[in-house]
Amino acid sequence: ERNNGDLVIQGSRNIEINSEQETMVLSGIVRRADVNPDNTINSYNIANAKINYTGKGPAADGSKPGLITRILNWVF
C-alpha cells in the first residue's frame, strides 16, 4: 500500500507455450475504488502496468548469449 491509499499489486502465472514453461508476472498500481466486489481488477485500471515473461526450454536457451559473449560482458 502506498501513502495515498493506492495498492501495489503483483501476480504470476505459469503457462505452457510451444511445449515450454513460461512464467508471466504482472505488476502495477491500482486504486482501492477500482477493486471489484469479487476482488478482481479490470486491466485498464492498472497504472504503471508491467508484464514480464521468463521461460525454460530450447527457445529460451537459444536466446541466451553465448559463452564468449558472456565472458566479454563480464570482463568489460
N, C-alpha and C positions, 0 to 999 in steps of 0.2 A: 504494500500500500504506500502511496506517495502522500506527501504532506497535504495536498489538496483533496484527498479522498479517492483519487483515481486508483485503479487496481493494475498492478503489473502481472501479466499472465504469461504462462508458458505451458505448452503441451507437446507431447511427442506421440508418434505412431510408427510402428514397424510395418512395412508393406513389402510385397514381393513384386518386382518388375523385371520381366525377362529373365526369370529364374535367379534373380539376385535379390538379396535382402537389402532394403533401403530403410533408413530412418529419417523421418521428416519431423522437424522441430519448428513449431510456430510460436512466436513470442510477440508481445506488444503491450499496449496500454489501453484500458477501457474505463469508461465512466460507470459508476455503480448503477446509475439510472438506465444504462443500456443492457444490463444483465436481465434476461427474460426470467419469468417465474420458474421455468423448468431448468434454470441455471445454464442457459445457452446464450451465445452472443452472435449477432449477425456479423459476417466478416467485414462489411463496410463500416462497422463501428469500432474497429481495431485501429488505433493510431500507432504510428511507427511500427507497423507490422513487418516482421522478418520471417522468412521461411528458409530453412537450411536443410539440404539433403546430404546425407552421407551414405555410402554403400560399401558392401563387401561382395566380391565376386570378380570374375575375369574382366569385365568392363571397367570397374573401379580400379583394379590393379593395373590395367593398361594405361590409365590416365595419370599414374604416379610418375614423377620424374625418375629418370634412370640413375644408376649408381654414380656415374661420373658427374652428372648434373648436381646430385645431392652433395657430393664431395666438394665441388666447386662452390656451391652455395654455402657450405659450412666454412670453407676456407675464407671466402670473401664476405 
